[in-house]
Amino acid sequence: MEQAGNGPEDYTGVSKMADVKTRELGKIVKKRLIELEMTQVQLANILGTQELCRMLKGKRPGYKYREQMLKILKINENDVA
């Protein structure tokens, strides 16, 4: 499916480029969770979402939670795309 000006999108409505960036963020977040000995469930509870797994896999963009997630995990914004 193609939308004017936004590029190709999958069935979720997330552009392919956003999907790649979100998956890269997901890898960084998963690595940091291991370092902090924190589970995805714990982070999801703190964020107040049940969609964390889908966000980390790039199936949902998660823009709403990005800033808060980076702050909780102490990830520098410059370290992520």
N, C-alpha and C positions, 0 to 999 in steps of 0.2 A: 504494500500500500504506500502511496506517495502523497505527501502533502506539500503544497507550495511553500517553498522557502525553508522548510524544516528538515528535508532529507527523508530517506527511507525510515519507516517505522515498523516495528513488529506488532503482533496482536495486542500487546499491552499498551500500545500508544507511546512507548519509549523509543526515542531515536536510537539508531545503531551506535552512533558516536557516544551518546550518553550512556548506553549500555556498556561499552568498553571502559569508559572512565569510571563508572560505578563498580564494575568488576575489579578494576585496579585498586580502587579504594577499599573494596571488600577484602582483598588480599592483605593490604596494609593493616586493616582493622583486625582481621583474624590473627595475624602475627602478633599484634600488640595485645590482644586478649590472652594469648598464650603466655607472653612475657609477664602479664599482670595476674596470671592464674585466675582469670575471670571467664565465665561461660557466656555464650551468646544469649542464653536465657536471662542471665543476670543483667547484661547490658540492655536487652529488650525491656525488661521490667523497669529499669532506671529511666529509659527513654519513654516508656508508656506505649509501646507498640508491639504488635504481634507479627509484624512484617519484616523484622530484622533479617531473617534468613534470606528472604526474597530480595531484600536490598543488597545484601552482601554478594549475592549471585548475579546482580545486575538485572533482575526481573522487575524491580521497582526502583525508581530514581532516588527516593529517600531524601530529597532536598530539604524537606522540613526538619529532618533530624541531623543533618550533616554537621552543622556548627556545634550543636550540643554533644554529639558523639565524639568529635575531635577533642573537645574540651575535656570531657570525662576521661578519655583515653590518653590525654596529654600528647596528642599528635599535632605537630606544627602544620598549619595550613600550607606552607611552602613545600612540605614534603609530599603532598598529594597533588595530583593533576587538577 
